[in-house]
Amino acid sequence: MGQGSMEATNPNPNPRSMSGVAASSAAELLCCANARALLDSVDAFLFDCDGVIWKGDKLIDGVPQTLDMLRSKGKKLVFVTNNSTKSRIQYANKFQSLGLSVNQDEIFSSSFAAAMYLKVNQFPPHKKVRFLVIEAKSPALYQPTTQEFCTALLQPLSLSSHFVTQIFCVYVIGGEGIVQELQLAGFTALGGPEDAEKRAQWKSNCLFEHDKDVGAVVVGLDPDINYYKLQYATLCIRENPGCLFIATNRDSVGHMTDLQEWPGAGCMVAAVCGSTEQEPIVVGKPSNFMMDFLLQKFNVSTSRMCMVGDRLDTDILFGQNAGCKTLLVLSGVTTQSTLDDPSNSIKPDYYTNKVSDILSLLGE
């Protein structure tokens, strides 16, 4: 059976994010004075992408000029997105196609976080799964070298080879981004886009088969989600001993296109929560799991970082949990009325209409 509620979060959250503290601090509208103070107090800006840098495939006005200005001031720029549909390589290509110079090492996606969670936790701890059976030349089996193993993996299974080994495999509800990041991390991925056209059928005396050796299910944003995928993931989590249930994020909606919001990964995650009666390990924002990688990579104190995002419950909370300064932009999901609602307990340090307001307020 799957595990109970477990989230990849910082066990010692920053006091600023505790209830009562964050709620009592009013957000300041960004202006000339505090924009200059913010710039001087920060060495790195962390940007969400959807609703902040772009909407769908359309850049938000003023973004290129603002990023260029920040780089000219010596600021490090990092792009931290919960959208799991692309890998870091694919995101780098998207940035380039939009005329933005961003390299892969500056991108941290929830698809990457899911793969890294499995890798850093050395899962599975005591066993490997998903048999790759290759005919042995002799009755005795032996431990292959890395070169032999890689060579065998590249050969068709019909060809003769030297050993029998096992490969850990992950079932994916999500897009090519998750599959690609899992493969780059050394895992075998099942499902994803390959199961987009598959259909589950209710028939008498017909058993829905699933791979008993799947050790983890990763659920992210999937525009091709279907009943087949839901059943497959459900059986893996409920029936495969120790199978992990990992969610890239729980965003309810997102700007998948420039004109409107669409259901987010949280909808897919909720469906699997309902069928399995399990809670997932969440690796995307507001979990601090990705922050650990950021700190190792850029060696910047979180007090010298500013998280810029359009969502209160993911972007802003992510920054607050880590002790970053926070800037909410109203160009995406969150509206002014949502921010000002008395029931909202998540208050950013600053807020403004869009990212390029930084540029205009500084008179650059």
LINQUIZI-V222995 format. One record per backbone hydrogen bond with DSSP energy under -1.0 kcal/mol. NH is the residue of the N-H (numbers start at 1). CO is the residue of the C=O. If there is no record, write none. Layout:
nh->NH co->CO
nh->NH co->CO
This chain:
nh->8 co->282
nh->9 co->7
nh->14 co->321
nh->17 co->14
nh->18 co->15
nh->21 co->18
nh->22 co->18
nh->28 co->349
nh->30 co->351
nh->35 co->31
nh->36 co->32
nh->37 co->33
nh->38 co->34
nh->39 co->35
nh->40 co->36
nh->41 co->37
nh->43 co->304
nh->44 co->304
nh->45 co->76
nh->46 co->306
nh->47 co->78
nh->48 co->308
nh->51 co->54
nh->52 co->49
nh->53 co->49
nh->54 co->49
nh->55 co->58
nh->56 co->255
nh->58 co->55
nh->60 co->53
nh->63 co->60
nh->66 co->62
nh->67 co->63
nh->68 co->64
nh->69 co->65
nh->70 co->66
nh->71 co->67
nh->72 co->68
nh->73 co->69
nh->74 co->71
nh->75 co->70
nh->76 co->43
nh->78 co->45
nh->79 co->106
nh->80 co->47
nh->81 co->108
nh->91 co->87
nh->92 co->88
nh->93 co->89
nh->94 co->90
nh->95 co->91
nh->96 co->92
nh->97 co->93
nh->98 co->94
nh->99 co->96
nh->100 co->95
nh->102 co->100
nh->106 co->103
nh->107 co->104
nh->108 co->79
nh->110 co->81
nh->113 co->109
nh->114 co->110
nh->115 co->111
nh->116 co->112
nh->117 co->113
nh->118 co->114
nh->119 co->115
nh->120 co->116
nh->121 co->117
nh->122 co->119
nh->123 co->118
nh->132 co->165
nh->149 co->145
nh->150 co->146
nh->151 co->147
nh->152 co->148
nh->153 co->149
nh->154 co->150
nh->159 co->156
nh->165 co->132
nh->167 co->130
nh->170 co->188
nh->171 co->216
nh->172 co->190
nh->173 co->218
nh->177 co->85
nh->179 co->175
nh->180 co->176
nh->181 co->177
nh->182 co->178
nh->183 co->179
nh->184 co->180
nh->185 co->181
nh->186 co->183
nh->187 co->182
nh->188 co->168
nh->190 co->170
nh->192 co->172
nh->194 co->191
nh->195 co->192
nh->196 co->193
nh->206 co->203
nh->214 co->211
nh->215 co->169
nh->217 co->244
nh->218 co->171
nh->219 co->246
nh->220 co->173
nh->225 co->222
nh->230 co->226
nh->231 co->227
nh->232 co->228
nh->233 co->229
nh->234 co->230
nh->235 co->231
nh->236 co->232
nh->237 co->233
nh->238 co->234
nh->239 co->235
nh->240 co->236
nh->242 co->1
nh->243 co->240
nh->244 co->215
nh->246 co->217
nh->247 co->281
nh->248 co->219
nh->254 co->262
nh->256 co->254
nh->262 co->254
nh->264 co->252
nh->266 co->251
nh->267 co->264
nh->269 co->265
nh->270 co->266
nh->271 co->267
nh->272 co->268
nh->273 co->269
nh->274 co->270
nh->275 co->271
nh->276 co->272
nh->277 co->273
nh->281 co->245
nh->283 co->247
nh->287 co->284
nh->292 co->288
nh->294 co->290
nh->295 co->291
nh->296 co->292
nh->297 co->293
nh->298 co->294
nh->299 co->295
nh->304 co->301
nh->305 co->302
nh->306 co->44
nh->307 co->325
nh->308 co->46
nh->309 co->327
nh->316 co->311
nh->317 co->312
nh->318 co->314
nh->319 co->315
nh->320 co->316
nh->321 co->317
nh->322 co->318
nh->324 co->319
nh->325 co->305
nh->327 co->307
nh->328 co->350
nh->329 co->309
nh->330 co->352
nh->334 co->310
nh->339 co->335
nh->340 co->336
nh->344 co->341
nh->350 co->326
nh->351 co->28
nh->352 co->328
nh->357 co->354
nh->358 co->355
nh->360 co->356
nh->361 co->357
nh->362 co->358
nh->364 co->359
